[in-house]
Amino acid sequence: MNNSDNITTSVGHREDMLDSISENILQFFPLFYKNILKLAHGNSRVNPITMQLRVLIMLTHAGMMQPSEIGIRMGISKPNVSALVDKLIVLGYLERRPDEDDRRVIHISITARGRRFVAGRLQLMRNGIKKNLSGLSHEELNSLNTALDTFKKIISKMD
């Protein structure tokens, strides 16, 4: 096998690896929601991460954002952002703040009540996850923890 064949094989292997990783990631999320994040609510399962909660968590980390930024990060249209933000303002979780330098610019920020709601919701989710993982052996938990730690480190490098 000459050098050209090695490069072709290497490129082919890389493409196969990328295909495999893509497929695993696409299969991961449904399994993650079904088996790890499932929260029983009567006889049905409830998705604990709603659009509202996603906005609140994002603003918990970011502080303040303009509505257009929220829309871009969430992949939703401006009218949908407005409706979502309005609903969260009525609930007392968010507030609009004018920009100090340009009063035409509005920022959205999370309130103390919103932060308490997020903290409570995340704690419920942590408890649910712990319950859902409790049937795993010590070895399986160690393997899962190591895999998730590696996953998080690699994904963080992709920023």
C-alpha positions as CSV (number, residue, x, y, z in Angstrom):
1,M,0.0,0.0,0.0
2,N,1.5,3.3,-1.0
3,N,1.2,6.7,0.7
4,S,-1.8,7.7,-1.5
5,D,-3.7,4.6,-0.5
6,N,-3.0,5.4,3.2
7,I,-4.5,8.9,2.8
8,T,-7.5,7.6,0.9
9,T,-8.1,4.9,3.6
10,S,-7.6,7.5,6.3
11,V,-10.1,9.9,4.7
12,G,-12.6,7.0,4.2
13,H,-12.2,5.9,7.8
14,R,-12.7,9.5,9.0
15,E,-15.9,9.8,7.0
16,D,-17.1,6.5,8.4
17,M,-16.3,7.7,11.9
18,L,-18.2,11.0,11.3
19,D,-21.2,9.1,9.9
20,S,-21.2,6.8,13.0
21,I,-20.9,9.7,15.4
22,S,-23.7,11.6,13.6
23,E,-26.0,8.5,13.8
24,N,-25.1,8.0,17.5
25,I,-25.9,11.6,18.4
26,L,-29.2,11.5,16.5
27,Q,-30.2,8.3,18.4
28,F,-28.9,9.7,21.7
29,F,-31.4,12.5,22.2
30,P,-34.6,10.4,22.0
31,L,-33.1,7.8,24.3
32,F,-31.9,10.6,26.7
33,Y,-35.4,12.1,26.9
34,K,-37.2,8.7,27.1
35,N,-35.0,7.0,29.6
36,I,-33.1,9.6,31.6
37,L,-35.2,12.8,31.6
38,K,-38.6,11.0,31.8
39,L,-40.7,12.5,34.5
40,A,-43.8,10.5,35.3
41,H,-46.9,12.6,35.6
42,G,-49.8,10.2,36.2
43,N,-49.6,7.7,33.4
44,S,-47.9,9.9,30.9
45,R,-44.4,11.3,30.6
46,V,-43.8,15.0,30.6
47,N,-41.0,16.7,28.8
48,P,-39.4,18.7,31.6
49,I,-37.5,21.0,29.3
50,T,-40.1,23.3,27.8
51,M,-39.3,26.3,25.6
52,Q,-40.1,28.5,28.6
53,L,-37.6,26.7,30.8
54,R,-35.0,26.8,28.1
55,V,-35.4,30.6,27.9
56,L,-35.2,31.0,31.7
57,I,-32.1,28.8,31.9
58,M,-30.4,30.7,29.1
59,L,-31.1,34.0,30.8
60,T,-29.9,32.6,34.1
61,H,-26.5,32.1,32.5
62,A,-26.4,35.1,30.2
63,G,-27.9,37.8,32.4
64,M,-29.7,40.0,29.9
65,M,-30.3,39.5,26.2
66,Q,-32.2,41.3,23.5
67,P,-35.3,39.4,22.2
68,S,-33.5,39.0,18.8
69,E,-30.6,37.2,20.5
70,I,-33.1,34.9,22.3
71,G,-34.7,34.1,18.9
72,I,-31.5,33.3,17.2
73,R,-30.2,31.0,20.0
74,M,-33.5,29.2,20.3
75,G,-34.2,29.1,16.6
76,I,-37.6,30.7,16.9
77,S,-39.2,33.6,15.1
78,K,-39.5,37.1,16.5
79,P,-43.3,36.9,17.1
80,N,-42.8,33.6,18.9
81,V,-40.1,35.1,21.1
82,S,-42.4,38.0,21.9
83,A,-45.3,35.7,22.9
84,L,-43.0,33.5,25.0
85,V,-41.4,36.5,26.7
86,D,-44.8,38.2,27.3
87,K,-46.0,35.0,29.0
88,L,-43.0,34.7,31.2
89,I,-43.3,38.4,32.2
90,V,-46.9,37.9,33.2
91,L,-45.7,35.0,35.4
92,G,-43.2,37.3,37.0
93,Y,-40.2,35.3,35.7
94,L,-38.8,37.9,33.3
95,E,-38.7,41.6,32.9
96,R,-38.0,44.1,30.2
97,R,-35.2,46.6,30.8
98,P,-34.3,49.6,28.6
99,D,-30.7,49.9,27.5
100,E,-28.8,52.5,29.5
101,D,-27.2,54.0,26.4
102,D,-30.0,53.6,23.9
103,R,-33.5,53.6,25.2
104,R,-34.8,52.2,21.9
105,V,-33.1,48.9,22.8
106,I,-34.8,46.6,25.2
107,H,-33.1,43.8,27.2
108,I,-34.9,40.9,28.7
109,S,-33.6,39.7,32.1
110,I,-34.7,37.1,34.6
111,T,-36.2,38.1,37.9
112,A,-35.5,36.7,41.3
113,R,-38.8,34.8,41.1
114,G,-37.6,33.4,37.7
115,R,-34.3,32.3,39.3
116,R,-36.1,30.5,42.1
117,F,-38.4,28.8,39.6
118,V,-35.4,27.6,37.5
119,A,-33.6,26.4,40.7
120,G,-36.7,24.4,41.8
121,R,-37.3,22.9,38.4
122,L,-33.6,21.9,38.0
123,Q,-33.7,20.2,41.4
124,L,-36.8,18.3,40.4
125,M,-35.1,17.2,37.3
126,R,-31.9,16.2,39.2
127,N,-34.0,14.1,41.6
128,G,-35.8,12.5,38.6
129,I,-32.6,11.7,36.8
130,K,-31.1,10.2,40.0
131,K,-34.2,8.0,40.4
132,N,-34.1,7.0,36.7
133,L,-30.4,6.0,37.0
134,S,-30.7,4.3,40.4
135,G,-31.2,0.8,38.8
136,L,-27.7,0.9,37.2
137,S,-24.8,-0.9,38.8
138,H,-21.8,0.9,40.3
139,E,-19.7,-0.1,37.3
140,E,-22.4,1.2,34.9
141,L,-22.7,4.5,36.8
142,N,-18.9,4.9,36.6
143,S,-18.8,4.2,32.9
144,L,-21.7,6.6,32.2
145,N,-20.1,9.3,34.3
146,T,-16.8,9.0,32.5
147,A,-18.5,8.9,29.1
148,L,-20.5,12.0,29.9
149,D,-17.5,13.9,31.3
150,T,-15.6,13.1,28.1
151,F,-18.6,14.1,25.9
152,K,-18.9,17.4,27.8
153,K,-15.2,18.2,27.4
154,I,-15.2,17.4,23.7
155,I,-18.4,19.4,23.0
156,S,-17.1,22.3,25.0
157,K,-14.1,22.5,22.6
158,M,-16.4,23.0,19.7
159,D,-17.5,26.5,20.7
